[in-house]
Amino acid sequence: MRGASTVAVETKSSVRRTLVSATVGTTIEWYDFYIYATCAALVFPTVFFKDSDPQLAVLASFGTYTVGFLARPLGGVIFGHMGDRIGRKAALISTLLIMGFGTLAIGMLPTYEQIGIWAPILLVVLRIVQGIGVGGEWGGAVLIAMEAAPKEKRGFYAAWPGFGVPVALLISTGVISFVSAVTGDDFVGSGPFAGWRWPFYVSVLLILVGFYMRAKVDESAAFKKTKAMGAVAKQPVIEVIRKNWREILTIIFLRAGENAPYYVFASFVLVYGTTVLGFSREFILNCVLGASAIAMFTVPFFGWLSDRIGRRRTYVIGTMLQLLFIFPYFGLLNTGHPVVVAVTVVLSLVPWTMQYGPQPALIAESFPAGLRYSGASLGYQFSSPLWGGLAPLIAVALLPVSIWWIAAYMAALCIVTLVASRTIRDNTGDVDEVVLADDIKMATPTSR
């Protein structure tokens, strides 16, 4: 019994509900993640590392940011197991609640001025909680969307949770920009109503909306079929490592040239733009806001394009554009001209979206349904600390040497991605569900 035909397409109303739920939930979780990233650049060096040298304070702040990435593989393991054993829906509700708790607690956290060394210690602990939550989110959101799609539209459907990422960046940056403008100097304060805390408080309302929507969504048809056949893996994480370790390793390196540049373009630029180029906090935040607005449209477009020309081909073209853009990006920033800087930052995420749009389906289709949550989560989340988590930290460390070392670092990672892309199998439109737990294999696809 090598595998049955693809799971029947769900009703249109069910599919719409699934896509909206996956996208809204992902938006909320990444909103929480991004307000931390923005505050790590603009607020936390002063609030939680006040007695440190300014350069060391920024490094320490981005260090706590990196801790969240280190926790993401743990979230991938925990919720990958849960998603393949119990179901996608239960895992997604759990990740949302965990992320919400961590974010609210950070917003209420006393500062260094109030409780001393315990402030950064507790910040690290709560950052780990956030990392676990978001580490389990991506795999489930992508799968519940993709597994509701017909084979010829999987790239487009799977890209919709990815659409939530720039939406989250747009909302989080917009909220912080608005609060910063309203509160002025009190934005960086230690009181319970300091400006920087309000974006964390707002998260509670968003979590309630996300919980309501995810509670109403149907379980993935692919998982229901796997369960009905009695083919649920007993130890999905162990099984996928044993059977699909090559795919996991390939995905880890495949994301190098996508993940690291994104966090430089969306997070490090806040530090560089304000401390080196001398622009106001609001100006740089608004530039990132513009980049997010464009990415909202290009992520699903490139997911759609991958259904037409292939996932790997779309991904490779995006990586090559990213590579060609990196050095001009820093050169244009260094002109210091407001219009040039604004246009550069606003357009910076376009090559990234050409990678991020097809990426969910490209990764998820590398694994059979019975091991898909675990396999996709392991590959995606173990890559995050290596590339995304370290990128702002490495950029801050290289900045005193030369901005061009940062560009060279990013270019090298793009080359790593191009090499890895040669070894990943492109299953666009070819793969059928293979759900048996005893001998889980992929039907041999036609490579593109």
Buried (B, 14 or more C-beta within 10 A) or exposed (E): EEBEEBBEBBEEEBBEBBBBBBBBBBBBBBBBBBBBBBBBBBBBBBBBBEEBEEBEBBBBBBBBBBBBBBBBBBBBBBBBBBBBBBBBBBBBBBBBBBBBBBBBBBBEBBBBBEEEEEBBEBBBBBBBBBBBBBBBBBBBBBBBBBBBBBBEBBBBBBBBBBBBBBBBBBBBBBBBBBBBEEBEEBBBBBEEEBBBBBBBBBBEEBBEEBBEBBEEBBBBBBBBBBBEBEBBBEBBBEBBBEBBEEBBBBBBBBBBBBBBBBBBBBBBBBBBBBBEBEBEBBBBBBBBBBBBBBBBEBBBBBBBBBBEBBBBBBBBBBBBBBBEBBBEBBBBBBEEEEEBBBBBBBBBBBBBBBBBBBBBBBBBBBBBBBBBBBBBBBBBBBBBBBBBBBBBBBBBBBBEEEBEBBBBBBBEBBEBBBEBBEEBBBBBBBBBBBBBBEEBEBEEBEEB
